[in-house]
Amino acid sequence: MTAAKKYRTAELVCVAVLIVFIIVLIGAHIGGTQKTAAELGAPFSSVITPDFMTKESEQSALELFNLPPDKTEGVVFYANESVMDVSELLIVKLVDENDGAEFREAIEKRVEEQRTLYQKYAPKQYALLSNSIIAVSGNAVFYCTAENADELYEIFKHNL
């Protein structure tokens, strides 16, 4: 094999490795998870205290947010029991990541309804709702309205 052919072969191998590397990087940035909703929600059980929020049923979350149950693989939902506290944490594992936009819209609608309700008589709760976090990462949806929403979102991202 001549030096030119060896160089050409090495060049092709480098290009192939680079292409594989780029594909892996793109795949990593798409998001999503293989974990179940319960696994995604597990770290929150030690962070969320009962005086802050309590774990609610999957059914109550689906009804409250008007989410289609046939498009979910699981739901974890925490909410404050007081009508004067809007703190909520919702994690949804989607069957199809293409449904993320639909779920985001449903959550945004709930947040906007809550904002309208609390705007005139509960400014602190209104401010919390104005700083809600709604994020879709592939087949996982995160929503949180709470004083420590940023901290809870970091836990979610780390757990993906």
C-alpha positions in Angstrom: 0.0 0.0 0.0 1.4 3.4 -1.0 1.7 6.3 1.4 -1.1 8.1 -0.5 -3.5 5.2 0.0 -2.6 4.9 3.7 -3.3 8.6 4.1 -6.6 8.4 2.2 -7.7 5.4 4.3 -6.8 7.2 7.6 -8.6 10.3 6.3 -11.8 8.2 5.6 -11.6 6.6 9.1 -11.3 10.0 10.7 -14.3 11.3 8.8 -16.4 8.3 9.7 -15.5 8.6 13.4 -16.3 12.3 13.3 -19.7 11.6 11.7 -20.5 9.0 14.4 -19.5 11.5 17.1 -21.8 14.2 15.6 -24.7 11.8 15.5 -24.1 10.8 19.1 -24.0 14.5 20.2 -27.2 15.3 18.3 -28.9 12.3 19.9 -27.8 13.4 23.3 -29.3 16.9 22.8 -32.7 15.7 21.7 -33.6 14.8 25.2 -36.1 12.3 26.6 -35.5 9.3 28.8 -35.9 5.6 29.2 -37.0 6.0 32.8 -40.5 5.6 34.0 -42.5 8.5 35.4 -42.1 7.0 38.8 -38.3 6.9 38.4 -38.4 10.5 37.2 -40.4 11.5 40.2 -38.5 9.5 42.8 -35.9 12.2 43.8 -38.7 14.6 44.7 -40.2 12.4 47.4 -37.2 13.3 49.6 -37.2 17.0 48.7 -40.9 17.8 48.8 -42.2 17.9 52.4 -45.9 17.3 53.2 -46.3 20.9 54.5 -45.1 22.1 51.1 -46.9 19.8 48.6 -48.4 16.3 48.8 -48.4 13.6 46.2 -51.7 13.5 44.3 -53.1 10.8 42.0 -52.3 10.5 38.4 -56.0 10.7 37.6 -56.4 14.0 39.4 -53.5 15.5 37.4 -55.0 14.2 34.1 -58.3 15.8 34.9 -56.9 19.1 36.4 -54.6 19.7 33.4 -57.0 18.1 30.8 -54.4 15.7 29.6 -55.2 12.7 27.4 -54.4 9.6 29.4 -53.8 7.4 26.3 -50.8 9.6 25.4 -49.0 9.1 28.7 -46.9 6.3 30.1 -47.2 7.7 33.6 -47.7 10.9 35.6 -46.2 12.2 38.9 -48.1 15.1 40.5 -47.6 17.1 43.7 -49.8 20.0 44.8 -50.3 22.1 47.8 -53.6 21.3 49.6 -54.4 25.0 50.3 -56.5 26.9 47.8 -54.3 29.9 48.6 -51.1 28.2 47.5 -50.6 27.5 43.8 -47.5 25.3 44.3 -47.6 22.3 41.9 -45.1 19.9 40.4 -46.0 17.7 37.4 -43.9 15.2 35.5 -45.4 13.3 32.6 -43.7 10.5 30.6 -45.2 10.6 27.1 -45.9 7.7 24.9 -44.8 9.7 21.8 -42.4 12.7 22.1 -44.2 14.3 19.3 -47.1 15.0 21.8 -44.9 17.4 23.8 -46.3 20.5 22.3 -49.9 19.4 23.0 -49.0 18.8 26.7 -47.2 22.1 26.9 -50.3 23.9 25.6 -52.5 22.2 28.1 -50.2 23.1 31.0 -49.9 26.7 29.7 -53.7 26.9 29.6 -53.9 25.8 33.3 -51.3 28.3 34.4 -53.1 31.1 32.5 -56.4 30.2 34.2 -54.7 30.2 37.6 -53.0 33.5 36.8 -56.4 35.1 35.9 -57.9 33.7 39.1 -55.1 34.9 41.5 -54.2 38.1 39.8 -56.4 40.5 41.7 -56.3 39.0 45.2 -53.1 37.0 45.7 -50.1 38.9 44.3 -47.6 36.4 45.7 -49.3 33.5 44.1 -49.7 35.4 40.8 -46.0 36.1 40.8 -45.2 32.4 41.4 -47.5 31.5 38.4 -45.7 34.1 36.3 -42.4 32.4 37.0 -43.6 28.8 36.3 -41.3 26.5 34.5 -42.7 24.3 31.7 -40.2 22.2 29.9 -40.4 19.4 27.4 -37.4 17.1 26.9 -38.2 14.5 24.3 -40.7 12.2 25.9 -40.6 13.9 29.3 -42.6 16.9 30.4 -41.9 19.0 33.5 -44.0 21.7 35.0 -43.5 23.5 38.3 -44.9 26.5 40.1 -43.2 26.9 43.4 -40.8 29.2 45.2 -38.0 26.7 44.6 -39.1 25.8 41.0 -35.5 26.4 39.7 -34.1 23.9 42.2 -36.8 21.3 41.4 -36.2 21.8 37.6 -32.4 21.1 38.2 -33.3 17.9 40.0 -35.5 16.9 37.1 -32.8 17.6 34.4 -30.2 15.8 36.4 -32.5 12.8 36.7 -33.3 12.5 33.0 
